[in-house]
Amino acid sequence: MFLQVVAVTKVTLEDAKNFRSFKIVVALPHADEATVRGALSGIATLPDKTAAWVFERALRQWPEHADDTEWQASLTAMIEKAKPYGWIDEANRSIRAHVEWPALPRA
C-alpha cells in the first residue's frame, strides 16, 4: 500500500490491500519538503526527504477502511511483521515509510 500526495491538501491511500509494501509517493512534480510536510499533517511526519513516520491512527481511521475488520486485522499483522526491522515507533505509534519523489525531466 502507499500514501500518495496528490495535492497540497490531498493525500490518497492506494493499493490498500497490499500489506507487503509500504511507502509514500509524492505525485507533485515540483513539491518541496515543506509542501509535503503540510500535506501529510495529521497523517505522518517527514523528518527528512527519504523517510516518513505514518501515524497508525491515521491509517486505522482512513474512511474507506475504518470499519473493515479484515483490513484492520491485516494492518495489525503488517505492523507486527515490521517490528523486528525497526520500522515501528511504538512510543509514537507510527510506521516507517520510504518516500519516493518524482523524477524531474532534465533540461
C-alpha positions in Angstrom: 0.0 0.0 0.0 1.1 3.6 -0.4 0.0 7.0 0.5 0.1 9.4 -2.4 0.5 13.1 -2.0 -1.6 14.3 -5.0 -2.2 18.0 -4.0 -1.1 20.4 -1.3 -4.1 19.4 0.8 -4.9 15.9 -0.5 -3.4 12.5 0.3 -4.9 9.3 -1.0 -4.4 5.7 0.1 -3.6 3.5 -2.9 -3.2 -0.3 -3.3 -4.6 -0.5 0.1 -4.8 -4.3 0.3 -1.1 -4.8 -0.5 0.4 -5.2 3.0 3.8 -6.3 1.7 4.8 -2.9 0.6 4.5 0.5 2.4 5.7 3.9 1.1 4.7 7.5 0.4 4.7 8.6 -3.2 4.9 12.4 -3.9 3.0 13.0 -7.1 3.6 16.7 -7.1 6.5 17.3 -9.6 7.9 20.5 -8.0 6.9 20.0 -4.4 9.5 20.7 -1.7 9.7 19.2 1.7 7.7 21.9 3.4 4.8 21.4 1.0 4.8 17.7 1.5 5.0 18.1 5.3 2.0 20.3 5.2 0.0 17.8 3.0 0.9 15.0 5.4 -0.1 17.0 8.5 -2.0 14.7 10.9 -1.1 11.6 8.8 2.7 11.4 9.0 5.8 13.3 10.0 8.6 13.9 7.4 11.9 14.2 9.3 13.9 14.2 6.1 13.4 13.6 2.3 13.9 9.9 2.4 11.6 8.6 5.1 8.4 9.4 6.9 6.7 8.1 10.0 3.0 7.4 9.3 0.7 7.5 12.3 -1.1 4.2 12.8 -4.2 6.1 14.0 -4.4 7.9 10.6 -4.4 4.6 8.7 -6.9 3.0 11.1 -9.2 5.9 10.6 -8.9 6.1 6.8 -12.6 6.5 5.7 -12.7 3.5 3.3 -11.1 1.1 5.8 -12.1 2.3 9.3 -15.0 -0.2 9.6 -13.3 -3.0 7.6 -12.3 -5.6 10.3 -10.4 -7.8 7.8 -8.4 -4.8 6.6 -7.7 -3.7 10.2 -6.5 -7.2 11.1 -4.2 -7.2 8.1 -2.8 -3.8 9.1 -2.1 -5.2 12.6 -0.3 -8.2 11.1 1.8 -5.9 8.9 2.8 -3.8 11.9 3.8 -7.0 13.8 5.9 -8.2 10.9 7.7 -4.8 10.7 8.6 -4.6 14.4 11.8 -6.7 14.2 13.2 -4.4 11.5 12.9 -1.2 13.5 10.1 0.1 11.2 7.7 0.7 14.1 8.0 3.6 16.5 5.9 2.2 19.4 6.2 5.4 21.5 4.6 7.5 18.7 2.5 4.6 17.3 3.9 5.2 13.8 5.2 3.1 10.9 8.3 4.0 8.9 7.7 4.5 5.2 10.2 5.2 2.4 9.4 8.4 0.4 9.5 8.4 -3.4 9.8 11.8 -5.1 9.0 12.4 -8.8 11.9 12.4 -11.2 12.1 15.8 -12.9 12.9 15.8 -16.6 16.4 17.1 -17.3 16.7 20.4 -19.2 
